[in-house]
Amino acid sequence: MQTSKQKTGFIPMFFGVAGAALLAAGTYFPQLKTSLGYTYTIAGTPSYICYGIAVLLLVFALLADKIRIDLAARLSIIPICLIAGCLVYGNSVYEQGTGWAAREAAFDSPGWKMTAQDKYWHQLGEMTGETRLRTLYENWGPYVTWNNNPVFQNTIGLLSREQADSLLQAGEVPQTYTRFGLALFIAALLSQLLATVAIWIRSRAGS
């Protein structure tokens, strides 16, 4: 057995460091970017957790060469699990962000010159049964209240993502969604998988 002397080598360290960097970048940059300019980002405590995991991945990548390769091979599963957890959470943030971005765009779009106003308001009326919204909006703006109820704001807030997207489509301002930070998380996972495979190959070769 040579596993106590053999080292993991440069390739696992390279992919491990790359995985840590990609995870940190995926946390920093928005999980969601839309064609209309809306973004949705991991923020607060979850972002600090993801950054902390990125630091742990970096430490493991740099120190894996200092420990027995058979132990490094067993421990290399942990970074994969950590990144996978971040990926699952990032996907939930993306899904939440698409609904938010759709409703935000639906709320903002009546104020845009490029919006087909007649088609937009007709579609909104068809969806909600509200026929007075356009008059109220054009006279008092998007935060107009009726009987102490912000009618336009609440109406848009109750739309599903599909309804909001349909409204934008009717107004000829369709919106597309890009998994921006989430794509970096996926790249981080692939990079860590390559690091783990490289460690396991060297471990098997030295046994």
C-alpha positions in Angstrom: 0.0 0.0 0.0 1.4 3.4 -1.0 -1.6 5.6 -0.1 0.0 7.1 3.0 2.8 8.6 0.8 1.1 9.4 -2.5 -0.3 12.9 -2.9 -3.5 14.0 -4.7 -1.5 16.2 -7.1 -2.2 19.4 -9.0 -5.2 18.5 -11.0 -7.6 17.9 -8.1 -6.4 21.0 -6.4 -7.0 23.1 -9.6 -10.5 21.8 -10.0 -11.2 22.1 -6.3 -10.1 25.8 -6.2 -12.1 26.4 -9.4 -15.2 24.9 -7.8 -14.8 27.1 -4.8 -14.4 30.2 -6.9 -17.4 29.3 -9.1 -19.5 28.8 -6.0 -18.6 32.2 -4.6 -19.2 33.8 -8.0 -22.6 32.1 -8.3 -23.5 33.5 -4.8 -22.3 37.0 -5.7 -24.0 37.3 -9.1 -27.8 37.2 -9.5 -29.4 33.8 -9.7 -31.8 35.2 -12.2 -31.4 37.8 -14.9 -34.2 38.7 -17.3 -34.4 40.3 -20.7 -36.2 43.3 -19.2 -33.4 44.0 -16.7 -34.7 42.4 -13.5 -32.4 40.4 -11.3 -32.9 38.2 -8.2 -30.0 37.4 -5.9 -29.2 35.2 -2.9 -29.0 37.7 0.0 -28.7 37.8 3.8 -27.8 34.7 5.9 -28.1 32.2 3.0 -25.4 34.2 1.0 -23.1 34.1 4.0 -23.6 30.3 4.3 -22.8 29.8 0.6 -19.6 32.0 1.0 -18.6 30.0 4.0 -19.0 26.8 2.1 -16.9 28.2 -0.7 -14.1 29.0 1.9 -14.4 25.4 3.2 -14.0 24.1 -0.4 -11.0 26.2 -0.9 -9.4 25.0 2.3 -10.1 21.4 1.4 -8.6 21.9 -2.1 -5.4 23.4 -0.8 -5.0 20.9 2.1 -6.1 17.7 0.4 -2.5 17.2 -0.9 -1.3 17.2 2.7 -3.3 14.3 4.0 -3.4 10.6 3.0 -4.9 10.1 -0.4 -7.2 7.4 0.7 -8.7 9.7 3.4 -8.8 12.6 0.9 -10.8 10.3 -1.5 -13.4 9.6 1.2 -13.6 13.2 2.3 -14.0 14.5 -1.3 -17.6 13.4 -1.3 -18.4 16.2 1.3 -17.7 19.1 -1.0 -19.9 17.6 -3.7 -22.8 17.3 -1.1 -22.2 20.9 0.0 -22.3 22.3 -3.5 -25.3 20.2 -4.4 -27.1 21.7 -1.4 -26.3 25.2 -2.6 -27.5 24.2 -6.1 -30.8 23.1 -4.7 -31.2 26.3 -2.8 -30.1 28.4 -5.8 -32.8 26.7 -7.9 -35.5 27.6 -5.4 -34.2 31.2 -5.4 -34.4 31.2 -9.2 -38.0 29.9 -9.2 -39.0 32.4 -6.6 -37.3 35.1 -8.6 -39.1 34.3 -11.8 -42.5 34.9 -10.1 -41.2 38.2 -8.6 -39.7 39.4 -11.8 -42.8 38.6 -13.8 -45.1 40.5 -11.4 -42.6 43.4 -11.2 -42.5 43.8 -15.0 -46.3 43.5 -15.2 -46.6 46.3 -12.6 -44.0 48.5 -14.3 -44.9 47.9 -17.9 -48.0 50.2 -18.2 -45.5 53.1 -17.6 -43.4 52.1 -20.6 -43.8 53.7 -24.0 -43.1 50.5 -25.8 -46.0 48.7 -24.1 -49.1 48.1 -26.3 -51.4 49.7 -23.8 -54.8 48.7 -25.3 -53.8 45.1 -25.5 -52.3 45.1 -22.0 -55.3 46.6 -20.3 -57.7 44.4 -22.3 -55.8 41.3 -21.2 -55.7 42.4 -17.5 -59.5 43.0 -17.6 -60.0 39.6 -19.1 -57.9 38.0 -16.3 -59.3 39.8 -13.4 -62.8 41.1 -14.4 -61.7 44.6 -13.3 -62.7 47.2 -15.9 -61.9 50.4 -14.0 -58.2 49.7 -13.5 -57.0 51.6 -16.6 -58.9 54.7 -15.7 -57.7 54.7 -12.1 -54.1 54.1 -13.2 -54.1 56.8 -15.8 -55.6 59.3 -13.4 -53.8 58.5 -10.2 -50.8 56.3 -11.1 -49.8 52.7 -10.1 -50.3 53.2 -6.4 -53.8 54.4 -6.7 -56.1 53.4 -3.8 -59.8 52.7 -3.9 -61.5 52.4 -0.5 -58.1 52.4 1.1 -57.1 49.5 -1.2 -54.1 49.9 -3.6 -56.2 48.2 -6.3 -53.7 48.1 -9.1 -50.8 47.0 -6.9 -52.8 44.3 -5.2 -54.3 43.1 -8.5 -50.8 42.5 -10.0 -49.5 41.0 -6.8 -52.2 38.3 -6.9 -51.2 37.2 -10.4 -49.3 33.9 -10.9 -46.1 34.0 -12.9 -47.9 32.5 -15.9 -50.6 35.1 -15.8 -48.0 37.9 -15.4 -46.1 36.5 -18.4 -49.3 36.3 -20.4 -50.0 39.9 -19.6 -46.5 41.0 -20.7 -46.9 39.0 -23.9 -50.2 40.7 -24.6 -48.6 44.1 -24.0 -45.9 43.1 -26.5 -43.1 43.3 -23.9 -42.3 39.6 -23.4 -39.7 38.6 -20.8 -37.2 35.8 -20.9 -35.4 34.4 -17.9 -31.7 33.3 -17.6 -30.3 31.1 -14.9 -27.2 33.2 -14.4 -25.8 32.5 -10.9 -27.4 29.1 -11.0 -25.3 28.2 -14.1 -22.2 29.0 -12.0 -23.3 26.7 -9.3 -23.7 23.9 -11.8 -20.2 24.6 -13.1 -18.9 24.5 -9.5 -20.5 21.1 -9.0 -19.0 19.8 -12.3 -15.6 21.1 -11.3 -15.7 19.5 -7.9 -16.8 16.2 -9.5 -13.8 16.3 -11.7 -11.6 17.0 -8.7 -13.1 14.0 -6.9 -12.7 11.7 -9.9 -9.1 12.7 -10.2 -8.5 12.0 -6.5 -10.2 8.6 -6.7 -8.2 7.7 -9.8 -4.9 8.5 -8.1 -6.1 6.7 -5.0 -6.8 3.5 -6.9 -3.6 3.8 -8.9 -1.6 3.9 -5.6 -3.4 1.1 -3.9 
